[in-house]
Amino acid sequence: MPDQMPFLYPRADNQKASSANTSAPDYAQFPLFREAKAVRVTVEEGATILFPTKWWHTTKTHEPSILVGRVHLNEWNWTDFNRDNFELRRHKHPAVALATLAYGTVLGHWLKMQEKFA
């Protein structure tokens, strides 16, 4: 859940990943992690799960499996997606990050126009 973010210790280089080991957290190093509220779900064979935007998650498989992940983008989450991609790249590859941000911004406007005329 998005409101749990303060307890999950987002990494400096990736605000969508926790610095804490979610399977075996070090509470001395990450004391607020104890306050995080988890929602546990078992996904059965053939089932699908959707993680809403900004919901933190971790997965554990109990046997060999195949995962197919996908991001659904639309006008409501495009800006956040574009900004997240920029943030992930800006420290290691600032020029690539800026070019990707510019491209994504222009592409977002173009796609929005296309949707209006579709």
Rosetta blueprint (number, residue, H / E / L):
1 M L
2 P H
3 D H
4 Q H
5 M H
6 P H
7 F H
8 L L
9 Y L
10 P E
11 R L
12 A L
13 D L
14 N L
15 Q L
16 K L
17 A L
18 S E
19 S L
20 A L
21 N L
22 T L
23 S L
24 A L
25 P L
26 D L
27 Y L
28 A L
29 Q L
30 F L
31 P H
32 L H
33 F H
34 R H
35 E H
36 A L
37 K L
38 A L
39 V L
40 R L
41 V L
42 T L
43 V L
44 E L
45 E L
46 G L
47 A L
48 T L
49 I L
50 L L
51 F L
52 P L
53 T L
54 K L
55 W L
56 W L
57 H L
58 T L
59 T L
60 K L
61 T L
62 H L
63 E L
64 P L
65 S L
66 I L
67 L L
68 V L
69 G L
70 R L
71 V L
72 H L
73 L L
74 N L
75 E L
76 W L
77 N L
78 W H
79 T H
80 D H
81 F H
82 N H
83 R H
84 D H
85 N H
86 F H
87 E H
88 L H
89 R H
90 R L
91 H L
92 K L
93 H L
94 P H
95 A H
96 V H
97 A H
98 L H
99 A H
100 T H
101 L H
102 A H
103 Y H
104 G H
105 T H
106 V H
107 L H
108 G H
109 H H
110 W H
111 L H
112 K H
113 M H
114 Q H
115 E H
116 K H
117 F H
118 A L
